[in-house]
Amino acid sequence: MTADLYCFGESGNAYKVALTMTLAGYDWRPVFVDFFNGEARREPFLTLNPMAEVPVLVDEGRTLTQSAVMQLHVTRKTGRFGAAPGDEDELLRWLFWDNHKLSGQIGATRFLRNFLNPAKRPLEVIAWQEARLKVAYGILDRHLAARDWVVGQAPTIADFACCSYLYYPEPFGFIRADWPAIDRWLDRIAALPGWAHPYDLMPGRPSDREVRG
């Protein structure tokens, strides 16, 4: 049975799940959510997810929200990209860190800097956010300096979570050349069989619409 991932191309959180399923060979299809026109804040989407957030995964009668939950679901069902024995807590540690310190901050910063009407962009807030993100990039870069993957000796969903926003071309204070260990790691992930850019895995990209206030 094909799983439905409610998503849109600009969503790094949706990309975590789309990438995990694609690399794991999971049977799934994207269902476009017109997020920028408010679809996630209206019915019937609110019945699907009262949190009014993307992504949502509907799989074999189950409705799952929050990207890490979906990634863990795919790992449990396929046996792929989970933690090696003894690394389970480390895997969760990096999933939680990404959600709180990395993706959670990149998503807001990228939205304010790129998708908000230029006249309404809070430049001081953007600068503050980008400074906080530099700390997070530094943590990840140092962690990857002497290792190939975030957890253990092989790629896991921790890698697919932490990398999710870092392939997007829109500016949000991240320049790959400034972080050589992250740069090499992103290349390693992109070399995995089946890898695809978020705009190639999911429908919706900035060029499809006008910037809205």
C-alpha positions as CSV (number, residue, x, y, z in Angstrom):
1,M,0.0,0.0,0.0
2,T,1.4,3.4,-1.0
3,A,2.0,5.9,1.8
4,D,0.9,9.5,1.2
5,L,3.3,12.2,2.3
6,Y,1.5,15.6,2.6
7,C,4.3,18.0,1.7
8,F,5.6,20.9,-0.4
9,G,9.0,21.4,-1.9
10,E,10.1,24.3,0.2
11,S,9.7,22.3,3.5
12,G,12.9,21.0,4.9
13,N,11.0,19.0,7.5
14,A,9.0,17.2,4.8
15,Y,12.3,16.6,2.9
16,K,13.6,14.6,5.9
17,V,10.8,12.2,5.5
18,A,10.8,12.1,1.7
19,L,14.5,11.5,1.6
20,T,14.3,8.8,4.2
21,M,11.6,6.9,2.4
22,T,13.2,7.3,-1.0
23,L,16.6,6.0,0.2
24,A,14.9,3.2,2.1
25,G,13.0,2.1,-1.0
26,Y,9.6,2.8,0.7
27,D,6.5,3.0,-1.4
28,W,5.2,6.5,-1.1
29,R,3.8,9.4,-3.1
30,P,3.8,13.2,-2.5
31,V,0.5,15.0,-1.9
32,F,1.0,18.7,-2.4
33,V,-0.1,21.1,0.3
34,D,-0.4,24.7,-0.8
35,F,1.1,26.0,2.4
36,F,1.8,29.5,1.3
37,N,-1.8,30.1,0.5
38,G,-2.9,28.9,3.9
39,E,-4.1,25.3,3.1
40,A,-2.5,23.9,6.3
41,R,-4.5,26.3,8.4
42,R,-7.9,25.4,6.9
43,E,-10.1,22.3,6.8
44,P,-9.9,19.6,5.7
45,F,-6.1,19.7,6.4
46,L,-6.8,20.6,10.1
47,T,-8.7,17.4,10.5
48,L,-5.7,15.6,9.2
49,N,-3.3,17.5,11.5
50,P,-4.7,19.9,14.1
51,M,-1.1,21.2,14.6
52,A,-1.5,22.9,11.1
53,E,2.0,21.7,10.1
54,V,3.6,19.9,7.2
55,P,4.6,17.1,6.8
56,V,1.9,14.5,7.5
57,L,2.3,10.8,6.6
58,V,-0.7,8.6,6.1
59,D,0.4,5.0,5.9
60,E,-1.8,1.8,6.2
61,G,-4.6,3.7,8.0
62,R,-2.2,5.5,10.4
63,T,-1.8,9.3,10.4
64,L,1.6,10.4,11.6
65,T,2.8,14.0,12.3
66,Q,6.3,15.3,13.3
67,S,9.1,14.4,10.9
68,A,11.2,12.4,13.4
69,V,8.2,10.2,14.2
70,M,7.8,9.5,10.5
71,Q,11.5,8.8,10.0
72,L,11.5,6.3,12.9
73,H,8.3,4.7,11.5
74,V,10.0,4.1,8.2
75,T,13.2,2.7,9.9
76,R,11.1,0.3,12.0
77,K,9.2,-0.9,8.9
78,T,12.2,-1.3,6.6
79,G,15.0,-2.0,9.0
80,R,17.1,0.6,7.2
81,F,18.9,3.7,8.5
82,G,18.3,3.1,12.2
83,A,20.9,3.0,14.9
84,A,23.3,0.2,15.5
85,P,22.9,-1.6,18.8
86,G,24.1,0.7,21.6
87,D,23.6,3.9,19.5
88,E,19.8,4.3,19.9
89,D,20.1,7.1,22.4
90,E,22.7,8.9,20.4
91,L,20.4,8.7,17.4
92,L,17.6,10.3,19.3
93,R,19.9,12.9,20.8
94,W,20.8,14.2,17.3
95,L,17.2,14.0,16.1
96,F,16.1,16.2,19.0
97,W,19.1,18.5,18.6
98,D,18.3,19.0,14.9
99,N,14.7,19.8,15.7
100,H,15.5,22.3,18.4
101,K,18.8,23.8,17.3
102,L,19.2,23.4,13.6
103,S,16.1,22.8,11.4
104,G,13.8,24.6,13.8
105,Q,15.9,27.7,13.5
106,I,16.8,27.4,9.8
107,G,13.1,27.0,8.8
108,A,12.1,30.3,10.5
109,T,15.2,32.2,9.3
110,R,14.8,31.0,5.7
111,F,11.1,31.9,5.7
112,L,11.8,35.4,7.0
113,R,14.7,36.1,4.7
114,N,13.2,34.7,1.5
115,F,9.5,34.1,1.5
116,L,8.2,37.1,3.4
117,N,7.4,40.4,1.6
118,P,10.7,42.3,1.6
119,A,9.0,45.4,3.2
120,K,8.0,43.2,6.2
121,R,11.3,41.4,6.8
122,P,12.6,41.9,10.3
123,L,16.3,42.4,9.5
124,E,17.4,42.5,13.1
125,V,15.6,39.2,13.9
126,I,17.1,37.6,10.8
127,A,20.6,38.7,11.8
128,W,20.1,37.4,15.3
129,Q,18.8,34.1,14.0
130,E,21.7,33.7,11.6
131,A,24.2,34.3,14.4
132,R,22.6,31.6,16.5
133,L,22.7,29.2,13.5
134,K,26.5,29.8,13.1
135,V,26.8,28.2,16.6
136,A,24.8,25.2,15.4
137,Y,26.8,24.9,12.2
138,G,30.0,24.9,14.3
139,I,28.7,22.1,16.5
140,L,27.8,20.0,13.6
141,D,31.0,20.7,11.7
142,R,33.2,19.8,14.6
143,H,31.3,16.7,15.2
144,L,31.8,15.6,11.6
145,A,35.4,16.6,11.4
146,A,36.7,13.1,12.3
147,R,33.8,11.0,11.2
148,D,31.7,10.2,8.1
149,W,28.3,10.1,9.6
150,V,26.4,11.8,12.5
151,V,25.8,8.5,14.4
152,G,27.8,5.3,14.1
153,Q,29.6,4.1,11.1
154,A,26.9,4.3,8.5
155,P,24.2,6.7,7.4
156,T,21.1,7.0,9.6
157,I,18.0,9.1,9.8
158,A,20.0,11.5,12.0
159,D,22.0,12.4,8.9
160,F,18.8,12.8,6.8
161,A,17.3,15.0,9.5
162,C,20.3,17.3,10.0
163,C,21.1,17.7,6.3
164,S,17.5,18.5,5.3
165,Y,17.7,22.3,5.0
166,L,21.3,22.5,3.9
167,Y,20.7,21.6,0.3
168,Y,18.3,24.5,-0.4
169,P,19.7,27.3,-2.6
170,E,17.9,30.2,-0.9
171,P,20.1,32.2,1.5
172,F,19.8,31.7,5.2
173,G,23.3,32.4,6.5
174,F,24.8,29.0,5.5
175,I,27.7,28.9,3.1
176,R,29.0,25.3,2.5
177,A,32.6,26.4,1.9
178,D,32.7,27.9,5.4
179,W,32.1,24.5,7.0
180,P,34.4,21.9,5.3
181,A,33.3,18.9,7.3
182,I,29.7,19.6,6.7
183,D,30.5,20.2,3.0
184,R,32.1,16.7,2.7
185,W,29.3,15.1,4.6
186,L,26.6,16.6,2.3
187,D,28.5,15.2,-0.6
188,R,28.6,11.8,1.0
189,I,24.8,11.9,1.5
190,A,24.2,13.1,-2.1
191,A,26.3,10.2,-3.3
192,L,23.9,7.6,-1.8
193,P,21.9,5.6,-4.4
194,G,18.6,7.3,-5.0
195,W,19.4,10.7,-3.4
196,A,17.5,13.6,-4.9
197,H,17.3,17.3,-4.2
198,P,14.1,18.4,-2.3
199,Y,12.8,20.3,-5.3
200,D,13.0,17.0,-7.3
201,L,11.4,14.8,-4.7
202,M,8.4,17.1,-3.8
203,P,6.1,19.4,-5.7
204,G,6.3,23.2,-5.1
205,R,9.2,25.6,-5.3
206,P,9.6,29.4,-5.0
207,S,9.5,29.9,-8.8
208,D,6.0,28.5,-8.9
209,R,4.5,31.4,-7.0
210,E,4.8,35.1,-6.3
211,V,6.3,36.3,-3.0
212,R,3.3,37.1,-0.8
213,G,3.0,39.6,2.1
